[in-house]
Amino acid sequence: MEWIKKIFIGHRVSKQSRVPGKHNLVKFDRIKNISIIAANEAEATEAQKALPSHWPHALNLHFIYKEKNPATECFDYMDFNLLGKPNEKIREFASYTTDLVLVTQEEMDPLSAHLLQMLPKVYRVGFFNEANQVHLDFMLKKENISLTQNIDNLIKYLKKIN
């Protein structure tokens, strides 16, 4: 059944269009809620530790990472029905008030891209990959340094454009 889900979700992601100005960029000093979409638990944890140092106020961080696990912070194809519609856990993640989405994956998989589609007006940042141009509003090339340092660079440049 997973192959059917992959087909429907892949079709939904491929139909996504890129509309300039579609995502709202919240003023940097007003960002209070950040959602993180990560490839694994280690990246989610590292991103959670790296982000707060860039803001003088407390942040509300919500994260989810791709893993076949029933835990609330994990997502996989089992969290979507045959037609690609999300279950309650994914709908709850998408319903959080979010000012910014950080995607830690350099190569975004269709399931993460589908999850991003559920956050229609939120500004999205992440790391450069040609295929990610459709999904992310601001990207920075990932260097051969730690994820924390890459996130620091990404936030530093986001602050400058904002």
C-alpha positions as CSV (number, residue, x, y, z in Angstrom):
1,M,0.0,0.0,0.0
2,E,2.9,2.4,0.6
3,W,3.7,2.5,-3.2
4,I,0.1,3.8,-3.8
5,K,0.7,6.5,-1.2
6,K,4.0,7.4,-2.8
7,I,2.3,7.8,-6.2
8,F,-0.5,10.1,-4.9
9,I,1.8,12.2,-2.7
10,G,4.3,12.5,-5.6
11,H,1.5,13.6,-7.9
12,R,0.4,16.2,-5.4
13,V,3.9,17.6,-4.9
14,S,4.5,17.7,-8.7
15,K,1.4,19.8,-9.2
16,Q,2.7,22.4,-6.7
17,S,3.2,25.8,-8.4
18,R,5.6,28.5,-7.3
19,V,3.8,31.8,-6.8
20,P,6.2,34.7,-6.0
21,G,5.2,36.5,-2.8
22,K,3.0,33.6,-1.7
23,H,4.7,33.1,1.7
24,N,4.8,35.8,4.4
25,L,8.1,36.9,5.7
26,V,7.6,37.9,9.3
27,K,9.9,40.7,10.6
28,F,13.0,38.9,12.1
29,D,12.6,40.4,15.6
30,R,8.9,39.3,15.6
31,I,9.6,35.6,14.8
32,K,8.4,33.7,17.8
33,N,7.2,30.3,16.4
34,I,9.4,28.1,14.3
35,S,8.6,24.7,12.9
36,I,11.5,22.4,11.9
37,I,11.2,19.6,9.4
38,A,14.2,17.4,9.7
39,A,15.5,14.2,8.1
40,N,16.2,12.5,11.4
41,E,16.1,13.0,15.2
42,A,19.7,14.1,15.4
43,E,19.1,16.9,12.9
44,A,15.9,18.0,14.7
45,T,17.7,18.1,18.1
46,E,20.7,20.0,16.7
47,A,18.4,22.6,15.0
48,Q,16.5,23.0,18.2
49,K,19.7,23.8,20.1
50,A,21.0,26.1,17.4
51,L,18.0,28.4,16.8
52,P,17.4,30.1,20.2
53,S,20.8,31.8,20.3
54,H,19.7,34.1,17.4
55,W,16.7,35.7,19.1
56,P,16.7,37.7,22.4
57,H,13.3,36.4,23.3
58,A,12.0,32.8,23.9
59,L,11.0,30.8,20.8
60,N,8.3,28.2,20.5
61,L,9.9,25.4,18.5
62,H,7.9,22.6,17.0
63,F,9.7,19.8,15.1
64,I,9.0,16.7,13.1
65,Y,11.3,14.3,11.5
66,K,11.0,11.5,9.0
67,E,11.1,8.1,10.7
68,K,8.8,5.2,10.6
69,N,7.7,5.5,14.2
70,P,4.3,6.2,15.8
71,A,5.8,8.9,18.1
72,T,4.2,12.4,17.7
73,E,7.5,13.9,16.5
74,C,7.9,11.4,13.7
75,F,6.2,11.1,10.3
76,D,6.2,8.6,7.5
77,Y,3.9,7.3,4.8
78,M,1.8,5.5,7.4
79,D,0.7,9.0,8.6
80,F,-1.2,9.5,5.3
81,N,-4.1,7.7,3.8
82,L,-4.1,6.1,0.4
83,L,-4.9,9.4,-1.3
84,G,-2.2,11.3,0.5
85,K,-4.4,13.0,3.1
86,P,-2.8,13.4,6.5
87,N,-3.8,11.8,9.7
88,E,-4.5,13.8,13.0
89,K,-0.8,13.9,14.0
90,I,0.2,15.6,10.8
91,R,-2.8,18.0,10.8
92,E,-1.9,19.0,14.3
93,F,1.7,19.8,13.3
94,A,0.4,21.8,10.4
95,S,-2.1,23.7,12.6
96,Y,0.6,25.2,14.9
97,T,1.0,29.0,14.6
98,T,4.3,29.3,12.7
99,D,6.2,32.3,11.6
100,L,9.1,30.4,9.9
101,V,9.8,26.9,8.8
102,L,13.3,25.5,8.8
103,V,14.0,22.5,6.6
104,T,17.3,20.8,7.5
105,Q,17.3,18.4,4.6
106,E,19.5,19.2,1.7
107,E,17.6,16.9,-0.6
108,M,13.9,17.1,0.2
109,D,11.9,13.9,-0.2
110,P,8.3,14.1,-1.6
111,L,6.8,13.4,1.9
112,S,8.6,16.4,3.4
113,A,7.6,18.6,0.4
114,H,4.0,17.4,0.9
115,L,4.2,18.4,4.5
116,L,5.4,21.9,3.5
117,Q,2.4,22.3,1.2
118,M,0.2,22.0,4.3
119,L,1.9,25.3,5.6
120,P,0.7,27.5,2.7
121,K,1.6,31.0,3.8
122,V,4.6,30.4,6.1
123,Y,8.1,31.5,5.0
124,R,10.4,28.6,4.4
125,V,14.2,28.4,4.7
126,G,16.7,25.7,4.1
127,F,19.7,24.5,2.3
128,F,20.3,24.9,-1.5
129,N,19.5,22.2,-3.9
130,E,18.2,22.8,-7.4
131,A,15.0,20.8,-6.7
132,N,14.3,22.7,-3.5
133,Q,13.7,26.0,-5.3
134,V,10.1,25.1,-5.8
135,H,9.6,24.5,-2.1
136,L,11.8,27.0,-0.2
137,D,11.7,30.8,-0.2
138,F,15.3,31.3,1.0
139,M,18.2,28.9,0.6
140,L,21.9,28.9,1.5
141,K,24.5,26.4,0.2
142,K,25.4,23.9,2.9
143,E,29.1,23.9,3.6
144,N,31.2,21.0,5.0
145,I,30.7,22.2,8.6
146,S,28.3,21.1,11.3
147,L,24.6,21.5,10.9
148,T,24.7,24.0,13.8
149,Q,27.2,26.2,11.9
150,N,25.2,25.9,8.7
151,I,22.0,27.0,10.5
152,D,23.9,29.9,12.1
153,N,25.0,31.0,8.6
154,L,21.4,30.6,7.3
155,I,19.9,32.7,10.1
156,K,22.6,35.3,9.8
157,Y,21.8,35.9,6.1
158,L,18.0,35.7,6.7
159,K,18.5,38.5,9.3
160,K,20.3,40.6,6.7
161,I,17.6,40.3,4.1
162,N,14.8,40.9,6.6
